[in-house]
Amino acid sequence: MTPGDVLLSALRGVTANKLRSVLTLLGVLIGVAAVILLLAVGNGSAQQVAASIDSLGTNTLTVRPNTAQATATGTATRPLTVTVTQQLGDAGLGHVATVVPEVNASGTAVAGTVSEPDTQVIGTTPSYFTASTAKVAAGRAFPSGDARDAVVGTTIAQELFPGRSPIGQSVSVDGVPFTVTGELGEQTSVGFQDPNAEIVAPLAAVQADLTGYGAVSDVLVAATSPSTVTQAEDEVTIELDQLLGATAVDQPFTVNSASTVLQTRQQSAQAFTVLLAAVAAISLLVGGIGVTNVMLVTVTERTREIGIRKAVGATRRAILAQFLAEAAILTLAGGVLGVVVAIVGAQFPIDGTTPVLVWSSIPLALGVSVAIGVFFGVYPAARAARMRPIQALRTI
């Protein structure tokens, strides 16, 4: 038989029982679509993380208190307070442009009859809007002082003031009233919290009414340029050690740069992608096992056909080629449909993540689907090829 004859014979065999063929390729379809789509989700998650870290600013450092370290070593150190951050900013560090203290609070924001629970409140100074990537898109930032002014994120503005401008309106957090002076531009999420569901207010007002006058939550440090972040990190670490009376062993703070956070999150995203691909590969393997089962049933049902073909001169190779071709056609059709489903599915966000297709995964998934068809079709095809004509013809 010529390759064309083998292909035509295989197509007739596949279409002889359409329902069975559809159910068989459905398993491969799901497996291929899962591989491509889950890789796209992992890739989209990784790109979202990278974009989120970029939104933090490539020249920024974040200093956070780490009192557990000092407590574990039994060393008494000064807390990381607003006074300490002021001293850090006044130290004249060569590669540090700005030092901005932050205190964080959480509460229910209320405007009229509308409320937004778990609203994050950041108490800081006006320098926050120049050091960070949070920019005032409408209205103005608050001035220095302890006035109860506030700049709200886009989520807060939309939820509490639907259809109208929040500027000039009043919003209260746990009963503390603030006057909205501005609205932030939309920000990209870095973690599970929505950065647009925040209220930024003067440091003194937030400390007086919400957090008290203890240690700060964070210190935002802006380096003079992205190329001097490492030098700025070293300078900040040394200066804080002196200000807090700490050593490298018992530092009551941690200093993180955007690049450090990016590296950590990218590693997590890569591990997540590998896990998703492994899960999807299992589903593709299950689809291959389904091909074996169906092909075995097909061989059994077509025993007389096989006997007749052998009786009129069909070789083992021709029988083997036909059934392998049938398995390959089924899995290739399932693979092509799986690609279509994956491309369509990638157009919709999945759990907040926009999938980004890894185009190299498409030919790879198609190739694997055909390989699975051939691999899992070998045993049924070999079984058909080994049949003796006389025994096959005796089968009713």
Summary of the structure (lengths in Angstrom):
residues: 396
radius of gyration: 32.5
end to end distance: 26.7
largest distance: 100.3
contacts: 1352
relative contact order: 0.20
helix: 56%
strand: 18%
